[in-house]
C-alpha cells in the first residue's frame, strides 16, 4: 500500500480502515492488525515532496 495519504492531527485516533478490495489485494484477513510505517523519500528527482 504505497502512496497512502494520511491526514492526522493531535486529536486523531491512530487507526485506519482498509476496504475489502485493498485488504484482498494484500491478502489480509478480517480484523488483522498491521503496523503502518512512514517511508522516507528516496531522494530521487521523481519525488516532489
Secondary structure, DSSP 8 states (H G I E B T S, - for coil): --S------TT--S-----HHHHHHTT--TT-------------TT---
